[in-house]
Amino acid sequence: MTRTAAWLACLLLMSAPAWASEATVTGKVYQERDGKPGRGPTDPALAGVQVSNGEQIVRSAADGSYSLPVRDGQTVFVIKPDEFRFPVAANGMPSYWRHYAPQGSPRLKYDGIAATGGNVRNWDFALEPVKDADAARAGFEMLVFTDSQTASRQDVGYYHRAIVEPIIGKHPARLGTTLGDIVNDDLSLYPQINKATAQLQVPWFHVPGNHDLDMDAGDDRHSLDSWRAVYGPDTYAVEEGGASFVFLDDVVYDPTAKPKYVGGLRPDQLTFLANYLKSVPRDRLLVLGMHIPLFDAAPGRETFRHADRARLFALLKDFPNVLVLSGHSHTQQHYYHGAAEGWQGSKPLHEYNVGAACGAFWSGVKDSSGIPDATMSDGTPNGYAVLSVKPGGEYGLRYYVARAPDDYQIALHAPKVLRKGAYPAWGVYANVFMGQADTLVEYRVDDGAWQSMKRVEQPDPRLVVENVADDTAERLRGFDRSPEATPSPHLWRGALPTDLAAGAHKVDVRAVHADGPTATASTTYRLQVANP
């Protein structure tokens, strides 16, 4: 290289913007005390707090300081310890992250991430102490939503009135999450739905779904820029009350494929998880929140890339208390991963695939309040779940139907009338929303002896009735008709006796859950003497 060429190369290097290569972010983690933006003289430093760029993790020093390398497009965030909480941002969401995107996003329909410039100094993060850290470690509850999937302002109204409004100020949850598909492709609705969710006044953490993608992005790297502009990192961790939560973007976007996404994880996400798990005690409850389930929706179809699942399972196998929460399916079931899926842990890995807040996409006949029925194809009404975190890595789960009493855990279907003396070929069906293969479901007639019901994998007759009504209607019964009923994994049947006296008979059903209260429901049917 000539002297002139070397001089030109040096000049180009000196004049290159800071974001052209890897930079180093510096800042401090501190305890917010004065209630004013920024660190004040009475806000003490916090040592030992984990800060991450989505791959590496460092801990703040005695003076609260940290430094992290960053590349264009990365997000720096704090991993909140048990005894602290995040300040609330202007949009009502937790404030704990900052993007490094000097040039911003490429041109996208929904804007993406605005250019942040090359500043890498004074990236300070505040944390607020919880009022009673010891009480938090004794257990707490977390609200779990998935697939609110609002396609319009009207849908946001349904979400607000059906899911949020009934529990405002009535739930003691310490955390909340929405497991993806926050909206249904219209990313401009984020401010409206955030406004509704923020009314719960619960720290809320989001996971992206396939309907949260920038579908005009050229590759996976920028496919969540508009989502990230609002919600921050797509993969991160939060600690609360003796449990560790890892929220993961598991939607891999490929604009050349059909469909344009598949379930999976990027190498940087696995690197982050591996680094984070180094600090997690083995006996601690570890909860993974994601959108696309780890199990296959149908045999022979990789809903979630098996190679990525194997890498994930390898990182988790030594942790005895792991729970996976997922959405996406618009049905509800419990799935236990074992050797067939490549799981090598000491006990099966429990995945709870949560019923959607929007149910079957806000479809079905509207009720007197103007809200669609929204029952899902497996017969589960729309609603949300509650995770109860308990000491010692234990947990409990419960599902709540939107706008229904808390004890509505079983939906029954039975014929209204049967012929007295007929062959007992007709039965009562019980859809136990949180039912599993080993759930004990029993029934009795007229306070008689309890009898076991048989688990059957078939469509819920309640939804079949709606399908027939939609088929035979001369006009649309709703904006969108109810979904076609599919076999339900939590449906039980018991034969109804016809050798009783003519008249009405009461049927009681109970479901005994191993980790929760016994659920009950009742209905009636009538026996009639038929004329020859």
C-alpha positions as CSV (number, residue, x, y, z in Angstrom):
1,M,0.0,0.0,0.0
2,T,1.4,3.4,-0.9
3,R,1.7,6.2,1.6
4,T,-1.2,8.1,-0.1
5,A,-3.4,5.0,0.0
6,A,-2.6,4.4,3.6
7,W,-3.4,8.0,4.5
8,L,-6.8,7.8,2.7
9,A,-7.6,4.6,4.5
10,C,-6.8,6.2,7.8
11,L,-8.9,9.2,7.0
12,L,-11.8,7.0,6.0
13,L,-11.5,5.1,9.3
14,M,-11.3,8.3,11.3
15,S,-14.4,9.8,9.6
16,A,-16.5,6.6,9.8
17,P,-19.5,7.0,12.1
18,A,-19.4,5.3,15.5
19,W,-22.1,2.9,14.5
20,A,-20.1,1.5,11.6
21,S,-18.5,-1.0,13.9
22,E,-19.1,-2.5,17.3
23,A,-19.4,0.1,20.0
24,T,-19.4,0.0,23.8
25,V,-22.3,1.2,25.8
26,T,-21.8,2.5,29.4
27,G,-24.1,3.6,32.1
28,K,-25.3,3.0,35.6
29,V,-28.0,1.0,37.4
30,Y,-29.5,2.9,40.3
31,Q,-32.4,2.8,42.8
32,E,-35.1,5.4,42.0
33,R,-36.0,7.4,45.1
34,D,-36.7,11.0,44.3
35,G,-39.4,10.2,41.8
36,K,-37.9,12.4,39.1
37,P,-36.6,11.4,35.6
38,G,-32.9,10.6,35.6
39,R,-30.6,9.8,38.4
40,G,-30.6,12.4,41.2
41,P,-28.2,12.9,44.1
42,T,-30.4,10.8,46.5
43,D,-30.7,7.9,44.1
44,P,-28.1,5.3,45.2
45,A,-26.2,2.9,42.9
46,L,-27.2,-0.7,42.6
47,A,-24.5,-3.3,42.4
48,G,-24.8,-6.8,41.0
49,V,-27.7,-6.2,38.6
50,Q,-27.5,-8.0,35.4
51,V,-27.5,-6.0,32.1
52,S,-27.6,-7.6,28.7
53,N,-27.3,-6.8,25.0
54,G,-29.4,-9.9,24.1
55,E,-26.3,-12.1,24.1
56,Q,-23.7,-11.2,26.7
57,I,-24.7,-10.4,30.3
58,V,-22.6,-8.3,32.7
59,R,-23.3,-7.2,36.3
60,S,-23.2,-3.7,37.6
61,A,-20.2,-2.7,39.7
62,A,-20.2,-1.3,43.2
63,D,-20.9,2.1,41.9
64,G,-23.7,0.8,39.6
65,S,-21.6,1.1,36.5
66,Y,-21.6,-1.3,33.6
67,S,-20.2,-1.5,30.1
68,L,-21.4,-3.7,27.2
69,P,-20.4,-4.1,23.6
70,V,-23.3,-3.5,21.1
71,R,-23.9,-3.9,17.5
72,D,-26.3,-2.1,15.3
73,G,-29.8,-3.4,16.0
74,Q,-29.2,-4.7,19.5
75,T,-31.2,-3.7,22.5
76,V,-29.6,-3.2,26.0
77,F,-31.9,-4.1,28.9
78,V,-31.9,-4.8,32.6
79,I,-32.8,-8.2,34.1
80,K,-34.9,-7.2,37.1
81,P,-34.0,-8.9,40.4
82,D,-36.7,-10.3,42.7
83,E,-36.8,-7.4,45.1
84,F,-37.2,-4.6,42.6
85,R,-39.7,-3.4,40.0
86,F,-39.3,-1.3,36.8
87,P,-40.5,2.3,36.6
88,V,-43.5,2.8,34.3
89,A,-43.0,4.3,30.8
90,A,-45.3,6.9,29.3
91,N,-47.3,4.2,27.5
92,G,-47.9,2.3,30.8
93,M,-45.4,-0.4,30.0
94,P,-42.3,-1.2,32.1
95,S,-39.2,1.0,31.4
96,Y,-36.1,-1.2,31.2
97,W,-34.5,-1.1,27.7
98,R,-32.9,1.0,25.1
99,H,-32.2,0.3,21.4
100,Y,-28.9,0.8,19.7
101,A,-29.9,1.6,16.1
102,P,-27.9,4.5,14.9
103,Q,-29.5,4.4,11.4
104,G,-32.9,3.1,12.5
105,S,-35.0,0.7,10.5
106,P,-35.2,0.4,6.8
107,R,-38.3,1.8,5.2
108,L,-41.3,-0.1,6.6
109,K,-45.1,0.3,6.5
110,Y,-45.3,0.8,10.3
111,D,-42.1,2.9,10.7
112,G,-40.0,0.5,12.8
113,I,-37.3,1.8,15.1
114,A,-36.3,5.5,14.8
115,A,-32.6,6.3,14.4
116,T,-30.9,6.7,17.7
117,G,-27.6,8.3,16.7
118,G,-24.3,7.1,17.9
119,N,-24.4,8.1,21.6
120,V,-23.3,5.2,23.8
121,R,-22.7,7.0,27.1
122,N,-25.0,7.4,30.2
123,W,-27.4,4.6,29.4
124,D,-28.7,4.6,32.9
125,F,-31.4,2.3,34.2
126,A,-33.6,2.8,37.2
127,L,-35.2,0.2,39.5
128,E,-37.7,0.7,42.3
129,P,-37.8,-1.5,45.4
130,V,-40.9,-3.6,46.1
131,K,-42.7,-2.8,49.3
132,D,-42.5,-6.3,50.8
133,A,-39.8,-8.5,49.2
134,D,-40.3,-11.3,51.8
135,A,-44.0,-11.5,51.1
136,A,-43.3,-11.7,47.3
137,R,-41.1,-14.8,47.9
138,A,-44.0,-16.5,49.6
139,G,-45.8,-16.7,46.3
140,F,-47.6,-14.5,43.8
141,E,-49.9,-14.6,40.8
142,M,-49.3,-13.7,37.2
143,L,-51.9,-12.9,34.6
144,V,-51.3,-14.8,31.3
145,F,-52.9,-13.6,28.1
146,T,-52.3,-14.7,24.6
147,D,-53.6,-13.8,21.1
148,S,-55.6,-10.7,21.9
149,Q,-55.3,-10.5,18.1
150,T,-57.2,-7.2,17.5
151,A,-57.7,-6.4,13.8
152,S,-59.6,-3.1,14.4
153,R,-60.5,-0.5,17.0
154,Q,-63.7,-2.4,17.4
155,D,-61.7,-5.5,18.4
156,V,-59.7,-3.5,20.8
157,G,-63.0,-2.5,22.3
158,Y,-64.0,-6.2,22.6
159,Y,-60.6,-6.9,24.3
160,H,-61.1,-4.1,26.8
161,R,-64.7,-4.9,27.7
162,A,-64.4,-8.7,27.7
163,I,-60.9,-9.3,29.1
164,V,-59.6,-6.2,30.8
165,E,-62.5,-4.3,32.3
166,P,-63.9,-7.2,34.4
167,I,-60.7,-7.6,36.4
168,I,-59.5,-3.9,36.8
169,G,-58.7,-3.4,40.4
170,K,-59.9,-6.9,41.3
171,H,-56.8,-9.0,40.8
172,P,-53.7,-9.2,43.0
173,A,-51.3,-10.1,40.1
174,R,-47.7,-8.9,40.4
175,L,-46.9,-9.6,36.7
176,G,-48.7,-10.0,33.4
177,T,-47.8,-11.2,30.0
178,T,-49.3,-11.4,26.5
179,L,-47.8,-14.3,24.5
180,G,-47.9,-12.9,21.1
181,D,-50.3,-11.9,18.4
182,I,-51.1,-8.7,20.3
183,V,-52.7,-7.4,17.2
184,N,-53.8,-9.0,13.9
185,D,-51.3,-7.5,11.4
186,D,-52.3,-3.9,11.9
187,L,-49.4,-2.7,14.1
188,S,-50.8,0.8,14.3
189,L,-53.2,-0.6,17.0
190,Y,-50.4,-1.0,19.6
191,P,-51.1,2.3,21.4
192,Q,-54.8,1.6,21.7
193,I,-54.4,-2.0,23.1
194,N,-51.6,-0.8,25.4
195,K,-53.9,1.8,26.8
196,A,-56.4,-0.9,27.6
197,T,-53.9,-3.3,29.2
198,A,-52.2,-0.5,31.2
199,Q,-55.5,0.0,33.1
200,L,-54.8,-3.3,35.0
201,Q,-51.8,-1.4,36.6
202,V,-49.8,-4.6,36.5
203,P,-46.2,-4.7,35.1
204,W,-46.8,-6.2,31.6
205,F,-44.3,-8.1,29.5
206,H,-45.0,-9.0,25.8
207,V,-43.9,-11.7,23.4
208,P,-44.1,-11.2,19.7
209,G,-46.3,-13.4,17.5
210,N,-46.6,-14.1,13.8
211,H,-49.3,-11.4,13.4
212,D,-46.9,-8.9,15.0
213,L,-44.4,-9.1,12.1
214,D,-43.4,-6.4,9.7
215,M,-44.5,-8.4,6.7
216,D,-42.8,-6.0,4.4
217,A,-39.4,-6.6,6.0
218,G,-36.7,-8.0,3.7
219,D,-35.5,-10.6,6.3
220,D,-35.9,-11.9,9.8
221,R,-33.5,-9.3,11.3
222,H,-35.9,-6.5,10.7
223,S,-39.2,-8.4,10.9
224,L,-40.0,-7.2,14.4
225,D,-38.7,-3.6,14.2
226,S,-42.1,-2.1,14.6
227,W,-42.9,-4.4,17.5
228,R,-39.6,-3.7,19.2
229,A,-40.0,0.0,18.8
230,V,-42.9,-0.3,21.2
231,Y,-42.1,-3.3,23.4
232,G,-38.3,-3.4,23.5
233,P,-36.2,-6.6,23.3
234,D,-37.7,-9.7,21.7
235,T,-35.8,-12.0,24.1
236,Y,-35.2,-11.1,27.7
237,A,-35.5,-12.3,31.3
238,V,-37.4,-11.0,34.4
239,E,-37.1,-12.3,38.0
240,E,-39.9,-12.1,40.4
241,G,-40.7,-13.8,43.8
242,G,-38.3,-16.7,43.5
243,A,-39.0,-17.5,39.8
244,S,-37.2,-16.7,36.6
245,F,-39.1,-15.8,33.5
246,V,-37.5,-15.9,30.1
247,F,-39.6,-14.4,27.2
248,L,-38.6,-15.6,23.8
249,D,-39.4,-14.5,20.2
250,D,-39.9,-17.9,18.6
251,V,-41.2,-16.7,15.2
252,V,-38.6,-17.1,12.5
253,Y,-39.6,-14.9,9.5
254,D,-38.7,-16.0,5.9
255,P,-40.4,-13.8,3.2
256,T,-39.6,-16.5,0.5
257,A,-41.4,-19.3,2.3
258,K,-45.0,-20.2,2.5
259,P,-46.2,-19.6,5.1
260,K,-43.7,-16.8,5.8
261,Y,-42.7,-18.0,9.3
262,V,-41.9,-21.1,11.3
263,G,-41.3,-21.7,15.0
264,G,-37.7,-21.6,16.0
265,L,-34.9,-19.7,17.8
266,R,-31.9,-17.7,16.5
267,P,-28.3,-18.5,17.7
268,D,-28.1,-15.2,19.6
269,Q,-31.2,-16.2,21.6
270,L,-29.7,-19.5,22.6
271,T,-26.5,-17.7,23.5
272,F,-28.4,-15.3,25.8
273,L,-30.3,-18.2,27.4
274,A,-27.1,-20.2,28.0
275,N,-25.5,-17.2,29.6
276,Y,-28.5,-16.3,31.8
277,L,-29.0,-19.9,33.0
278,K,-25.5,-19.8,34.5
279,S,-26.8,-17.6,37.2
280,V,-30.1,-19.4,37.8
281,P,-30.2,-21.8,40.8
282,R,-31.2,-25.3,39.8
283,D,-34.2,-25.5,42.1
284,R,-35.7,-22.2,41.0
285,L,-38.9,-22.2,39.0
286,L,-38.0,-21.4,35.4
287,V,-40.9,-20.2,33.2
288,L,-40.4,-19.8,29.4
289,G,-43.0,-17.6,27.6
290,M,-43.3,-17.9,23.8
291,H,-45.9,-17.7,21.1
292,I,-45.5,-20.8,18.9
293,P,-45.8,-24.1,20.8
294,L,-42.9,-26.5,21.0
295,F,-45.0,-29.5,20.1
296,D,-46.1,-30.2,16.6
297,A,-49.6,-29.2,15.5
298,A,-49.9,-32.3,13.4
299,P,-47.7,-35.4,12.9
300,G,-44.9,-34.9,10.3
301,R,-45.2,-31.1,10.5
302,E,-42.5,-29.1,12.3
303,T,-44.5,-26.4,14.0
304,F,-41.3,-25.6,15.9
305,R,-38.0,-26.5,14.2
306,H,-36.9,-29.7,15.9
307,A,-33.2,-28.9,15.7
308,D,-33.8,-25.6,17.6
309,R,-36.0,-27.5,20.1
310,A,-33.2,-30.0,20.7
311,R,-30.7,-27.1,21.4
312,L,-33.2,-25.5,23.8
313,F,-33.9,-28.8,25.6
314,A,-30.2,-29.4,26.0
315,L,-29.9,-26.0,27.9
316,L,-32.9,-26.8,30.1
317,K,-32.4,-30.5,31.0
318,D,-30.7,-30.0,34.3
319,F,-33.4,-27.7,35.7
320,P,-36.1,-29.8,37.5
321,N,-38.8,-27.0,37.7
322,V,-39.5,-25.8,34.2
323,L,-42.8,-24.6,32.8
324,V,-43.4,-23.5,29.1
325,L,-46.3,-21.2,28.3
326,S,-47.3,-20.8,24.7
327,G,-50.2,-19.5,22.6
328,H,-50.9,-19.4,18.8
329,S,-53.2,-22.4,18.5
330,H,-56.5,-20.7,19.5
331,T,-57.3,-23.9,21.5
332,Q,-56.1,-25.0,24.9
333,Q,-54.2,-28.1,26.1
334,H,-51.5,-29.4,28.4
335,Y,-48.6,-31.1,26.7
336,Y,-45.8,-33.1,28.4
337,H,-42.6,-33.4,26.4
338,G,-40.7,-36.6,26.9
339,A,-38.1,-38.8,25.1
340,A,-40.2,-38.8,21.9
341,E,-39.6,-35.1,21.6
342,G,-36.0,-35.3,22.7
343,W,-36.5,-34.1,26.3
344,Q,-34.0,-35.6,28.7
345,G,-34.9,-33.9,32.0
346,S,-35.6,-35.8,35.2
347,K,-39.4,-35.5,34.7
348,P,-41.6,-34.6,31.6
349,L,-41.5,-31.0,30.6
350,H,-44.9,-29.4,31.1
351,E,-46.1,-27.0,28.3
352,Y,-49.4,-25.2,28.8
353,N,-50.8,-24.0,25.5
354,V,-53.1,-21.2,26.7
355,G,-56.5,-20.4,25.3
356,A,-56.7,-17.2,23.3
357,A,-58.1,-13.9,24.7
358,C,-59.8,-13.3,21.4
359,G,-61.0,-16.9,21.3
360,A,-61.8,-17.8,17.8
361,F,-60.7,-14.4,16.4
362,W,-63.6,-12.5,18.0
363,S,-66.1,-14.5,15.9
364,G,-69.5,-15.9,16.6
365,V,-72.9,-14.5,17.5
366,K,-72.9,-11.3,19.6
367,D,-74.5,-11.3,23.0
368,S,-76.8,-8.6,24.5
369,S,-73.6,-6.5,25.2
370,G,-72.6,-6.7,21.5
371,I,-69.5,-8.9,22.2
372,P,-69.0,-12.0,20.0
373,D,-69.2,-15.5,21.6
374,A,-65.7,-16.3,20.4
375,T,-65.7,-19.9,21.6
376,M,-62.6,-21.8,20.2
377,S,-62.7,-24.8,18.0
378,D,-62.1,-27.2,20.9
379,G,-65.0,-25.8,22.8
380,T,-63.0,-23.6,25.2
381,P,-64.5,-20.1,25.7
382,N,-62.2,-17.1,25.2
383,G,-60.4,-15.9,28.4
384,Y,-57.1,-15.9,30.1
385,A,-55.0,-17.9,32.6
386,V,-53.4,-17.2,36.0
387,L,-50.1,-18.7,37.0
388,S,-49.7,-19.1,40.8
389,V,-46.0,-19.2,41.7
390,K,-45.3,-21.0,44.9
391,P,-42.2,-21.5,47.1
392,G,-39.8,-24.4,46.2
393,G,-40.3,-24.3,42.4
394,E,-44.0,-25.3,42.6
395,Y,-46.7,-23.6,40.6
396,G,-50.4,-23.8,39.8
397,L,-52.5,-22.9,36.8
398,R,-56.1,-21.9,36.4
399,Y,-58.1,-20.7,33.4
400,Y,-60.8,-18.0,33.6
401,V,-63.5,-17.5,31.0
402,A,-64.1,-13.9,29.9
403,R,-66.9,-12.2,31.8
404,A,-68.0,-15.4,33.5
405,P,-68.0,-16.4,37.2
406,D,-64.6,-17.6,38.4
407,D,-66.0,-21.1,39.1
408,Y,-67.1,-21.6,35.5
409,Q,-64.6,-24.3,34.7
410,I,-66.8,-26.9,33.0
411,A,-69.2,-26.5,30.1
412,L,-72.0,-29.2,29.8
413,H,-74.1,-30.4,26.9
414,A,-77.0,-32.8,27.3
415,P,-80.2,-33.5,25.5
416,K,-83.2,-31.6,26.8
417,V,-85.6,-34.6,26.5
418,L,-85.2,-38.4,26.1
419,R,-87.8,-41.1,25.8
420,K,-88.4,-43.0,29.0
421,G,-87.3,-46.6,28.5
422,A,-85.2,-45.9,25.4
423,Y,-81.8,-47.5,24.9
424,P,-79.3,-45.3,26.8
425,A,-77.4,-44.3,23.8
426,W,-77.3,-40.6,24.6
427,G,-75.0,-38.9,27.0
428,V,-73.9,-35.8,28.9
429,Y,-70.7,-34.2,27.7
430,A,-68.4,-32.2,30.0
431,N,-65.8,-29.9,28.5
432,V,-63.3,-29.4,31.3
433,F,-61.3,-26.4,30.2
434,M,-58.2,-27.3,32.2
435,G,-58.7,-31.0,31.9
436,Q,-55.7,-33.4,31.3
437,A,-55.5,-37.0,30.4
438,D,-55.3,-38.0,34.0
439,T,-58.0,-35.7,35.3
440,L,-60.7,-37.6,37.2
441,V,-64.1,-36.5,35.9
442,E,-67.3,-38.0,37.4
443,Y,-71.0,-37.5,37.2
444,R,-74.2,-38.5,39.1
445,V,-77.9,-38.3,38.4
446,D,-80.4,-37.2,41.1
447,D,-77.8,-37.3,43.9
448,G,-77.0,-40.9,43.2
449,A,-73.6,-42.6,43.2
450,W,-70.7,-40.9,41.4
451,Q,-69.6,-42.6,38.3
452,S,-66.6,-42.1,36.1
453,M,-67.0,-40.3,32.8
454,K,-65.0,-41.5,29.7
455,R,-62.6,-39.1,28.0
456,V,-63.4,-38.8,24.3
457,E,-61.6,-37.0,21.6
458,Q,-64.3,-35.6,19.5
459,P,-65.9,-32.2,18.7
460,D,-67.7,-30.5,21.5
461,P,-71.5,-30.9,20.8
462,R,-72.1,-27.3,22.0
463,L,-70.0,-25.9,19.2
464,V,-71.4,-28.4,16.7
465,V,-74.9,-26.9,17.5
466,E,-73.5,-23.5,16.6
467,N,-72.0,-24.8,13.3
468,V,-75.4,-26.3,12.4
469,A,-77.2,-23.0,13.2
470,D,-74.7,-21.1,11.1
471,D,-75.1,-23.6,8.2
472,T,-78.9,-23.4,8.2
473,A,-79.3,-19.7,8.8
474,E,-80.6,-17.6,5.9
475,R,-78.5,-14.6,7.0
476,L,-75.2,-14.2,8.7
477,R,-75.6,-14.6,12.5
478,G,-72.4,-12.6,13.2
479,F,-69.6,-10.8,11.5
480,D,-67.8,-14.1,11.3
481,R,-69.3,-17.4,12.1
482,S,-68.1,-19.7,14.9
483,P,-65.1,-21.9,14.0
484,E,-65.7,-25.5,12.8
485,A,-65.6,-27.8,15.8
486,T,-62.5,-29.9,16.1
487,P,-61.7,-32.8,18.4
488,S,-61.2,-31.5,21.9
489,P,-58.5,-33.0,24.2
490,H,-60.5,-32.2,27.3
491,L,-63.9,-33.6,26.7
492,W,-65.6,-36.3,28.7
493,R,-68.9,-38.3,28.2
494,G,-71.3,-40.2,30.5
495,A,-74.4,-42.1,29.4
496,L,-77.7,-40.8,30.7
497,P,-80.1,-43.4,32.2
498,T,-83.6,-43.6,30.7
499,D,-85.0,-46.1,33.2
500,L,-85.9,-43.4,35.8
501,A,-89.3,-41.9,36.5
502,A,-90.8,-39.6,33.9
503,G,-90.0,-35.9,34.5
504,A,-86.9,-33.8,35.2
505,H,-83.6,-35.2,36.4
506,K,-80.5,-33.3,37.7
507,V,-77.0,-34.2,36.5
508,D,-74.0,-33.1,38.5
509,V,-70.4,-33.3,37.2
510,R,-67.2,-32.8,39.0
511,A,-63.6,-32.7,37.9
512,V,-60.8,-33.3,40.4
513,H,-57.6,-31.4,39.4
514,A,-54.3,-32.5,41.0
515,D,-53.1,-28.9,41.4
516,G,-56.3,-27.0,42.0
517,P,-59.8,-27.0,43.5
518,T,-62.5,-29.4,42.3
519,A,-64.6,-27.9,39.5
520,T,-68.3,-28.6,39.4
521,A,-71.2,-28.0,37.0
522,S,-74.9,-29.1,36.8
523,T,-77.6,-29.5,34.2
524,T,-80.9,-31.2,33.7
525,Y,-82.7,-33.4,31.2
526,R,-86.2,-34.7,31.1
527,L,-87.7,-38.2,30.5
528,Q,-90.9,-38.3,28.6
529,V,-93.4,-41.2,28.0
530,A,-93.9,-41.5,24.3
531,N,-97.2,-42.5,22.8
532,P,-97.0,-45.5,20.5
